């Protein structure tokens, strides 16, 4: 499920680093998290939607790779994004 334009714009403005930032690790992780959280309600209604489940697994894997890269490059930003997005408890 794609995010609405307004919600996507809001997420980008919330997590961007510079003025024209839309592709930094933090922004990409935040956008993927929004899409992943949005699919949870879809799977409660559509249990047998295996095609979308495959897409969800790909998104989770991509977010995991971005988090791993951020952890190796900037550990302080990694911990900030985890707390802001409430990913790991």
C-alpha positions in Angstrom: 0.0 0.0 0.0 1.4 3.4 -1.0 1.4 6.3 1.4 -0.8 9.3 0.7 1.1 12.3 -0.7 0.3 14.4 2.4 1.5 11.8 4.8 4.6 11.1 2.8 5.4 14.8 2.7 4.9 15.1 6.4 7.2 12.1 7.1 9.9 13.5 4.8 9.7 17.0 6.5 9.9 15.4 9.9 13.0 13.2 9.3 14.9 15.2 6.7 18.4 16.3 7.4 18.8 19.2 5.0 16.4 21.4 3.0 16.0 19.2 -0.1 16.6 15.9 1.6 14.3 13.1 0.5 16.7 10.1 0.2 18.8 9.9 3.3 18.8 6.7 5.3 16.6 8.2 8.1 13.9 9.4 5.6 13.9 6.0 3.8 13.6 4.1 7.0 10.8 6.3 8.2 8.9 5.9 4.9 9.3 2.1 4.9 8.2 2.0 8.5 5.0 3.9 7.6 4.3 1.5 4.7 5.0 -1.6 6.9 2.7 -0.4 9.7 0.0 0.4 7.2 0.0 -3.2 5.9 -0.7 -4.7 9.3 -4.4 -3.8 9.1 -4.6 -5.1 5.6 -3.4 -8.5 6.6 -5.9 -8.8 9.4 -8.7 -8.5 6.8 -6.9 -10.4 4.0 -5.2 -13.4 5.6 -4.6 -15.2 2.3 -3.0 -12.3 0.5 0.4 -13.9 0.0 1.5 -11.7 -2.8 1.4 -8.6 -0.6 3.0 -10.5 2.2 6.0 -11.2 -0.1 6.2 -7.4 -0.7 6.0 -6.8 3.1 8.9 -9.2 3.6 10.9 -7.3 0.9 10.2 -4.0 2.6 11.2 -5.3 6.1 14.4 -6.7 4.6 15.2 -3.4 2.9 14.6 -1.4 6.1 16.8 -3.9 8.0 19.7 -3.3 5.5 19.3 0.5 5.8 19.3 0.2 9.6 22.4 -1.9 9.5 24.2 0.6 7.2 23.1 3.5 9.5 24.4 1.7 12.5 27.8 1.2 11.0 28.1 4.7 9.6 26.5 6.8 12.4 25.6 4.9 15.6 24.1 8.0 17.3 21.7 8.6 14.4 20.9 4.9 14.5 19.8 5.0 18.1 17.9 8.2 17.5 15.9 6.8 14.7 15.1 3.6 16.7 13.6 5.7 19.5 11.8 8.1 17.3 10.1 5.3 15.3 9.7 3.1 18.3 11.1 0.1 16.5 13.0 -2.0 19.0 11.8 -2.3 22.6 
